[in-house]
Each structure stands twice: as structure tokens, then as C-alpha cells.
């Protein structure tokens, strides 16, 4: 059996400039893709480093972009 001492922790993906984001536009494809997985799911804030308020606005913008047809 392997012990936890021998395992290597894999660093989680984080978006580095979360603090610099003021507003999120649902038409900004490149910005929204940073907060989505390859399958198109919204990444949780523990992976992106977003605050709760920013995470809600990100999720709202992604849902609106999907409705508008900007994202799949």
C-alpha cells in the first residue's frame, strides 16, 4: 500500500488576474473560457480563486453567453 508521504500533490489551475477583473461581459468569449472546463462546465471558485461575488457574476455571464449562443 502506498502511503500519503510518497504521493505528489498536483497544483490546481488558477486564473492569476482575478483581482483585476472589474466587470464581466457575456460577449467576452476569451475571458469566460478561463472560468470553464474543457467540457464547458463552470469551474468552482476554489480552482479559480474568485471571490463569492465575482463567482456569481461569472456564472451569470456564462449562463447568459450560453443563451445568446456565444458559448456551448
C-alpha positions as CSV (number, residue, x, y, z in Angstrom):
1,X,0.0,0.0,0.0
2,X,1.2,3.5,-0.8
3,X,1.4,6.0,1.9
4,X,0.5,9.6,1.6
5,X,4.1,10.6,2.2
6,X,5.1,9.2,-1.3
7,X,2.3,10.9,-3.3
8,X,2.9,14.1,-5.2
9,X,0.4,16.9,-5.0
10,X,-0.7,18.3,-8.3
11,X,-1.2,22.0,-8.4
12,X,-4.7,23.2,-9.2
13,X,-5.4,25.5,-12.1
14,X,-5.9,29.1,-11.0
15,X,-6.6,32.2,-13.0
16,X,-3.9,34.7,-12.0
17,X,-5.6,38.1,-12.7
18,X,-8.9,37.6,-10.8
19,X,-8.3,40.7,-8.7
20,X,-8.0,42.9,-11.9
21,X,-11.4,41.9,-13.3
22,X,-13.9,44.7,-12.7
23,X,-16.9,43.7,-14.9
24,X,-17.7,40.6,-16.9
25,X,-19.3,40.9,-20.3
26,X,-21.2,37.8,-21.5
27,X,-19.9,38.5,-25.0
28,X,-16.2,38.3,-23.9
29,X,-15.5,34.8,-25.1
30,X,-11.8,34.7,-24.1
31,X,-12.4,35.8,-20.5
32,X,-15.3,33.4,-19.9
33,X,-13.4,30.4,-21.3
34,X,-10.8,30.9,-18.5
35,X,-13.5,30.1,-16.0
36,X,-14.8,27.0,-17.8
37,X,-13.5,23.4,-18.1
38,X,-12.9,21.7,-21.4
39,X,-16.3,20.1,-21.1
40,X,-17.9,23.6,-20.8
41,X,-18.7,23.4,-17.1
42,X,-18.2,26.4,-14.8
43,X,-15.1,25.9,-12.7
44,X,-15.6,26.3,-8.9
45,X,-14.1,29.3,-7.1
46,X,-11.7,27.1,-5.2
47,X,-9.9,26.4,-8.5
48,X,-10.2,29.9,-10.0
49,X,-9.6,31.9,-6.8
50,X,-12.6,34.1,-7.4
51,X,-14.5,35.8,-4.6
52,X,-18.1,34.7,-4.0
53,X,-19.4,37.9,-5.6
54,X,-17.2,37.5,-8.6
55,X,-18.0,33.8,-8.9
56,X,-21.8,34.7,-9.0
57,X,-21.2,37.3,-11.7
58,X,-19.0,34.8,-13.7
59,X,-21.7,32.1,-13.5
60,X,-24.4,34.6,-14.5
61,X,-22.3,35.8,-17.5
62,X,-21.6,32.2,-18.7
63,X,-25.3,31.3,-18.5
64,X,-26.2,34.4,-20.5
65,X,-23.5,33.7,-23.0
66,X,-24.8,30.2,-23.5
67,X,-28.3,31.6,-24.0
68,X,-27.0,34.1,-26.6
69,X,-25.1,31.3,-28.4
70,X,-21.6,32.8,-27.7
71,X,-20.6,29.6,-25.7
72,X,-21.6,26.0,-26.0
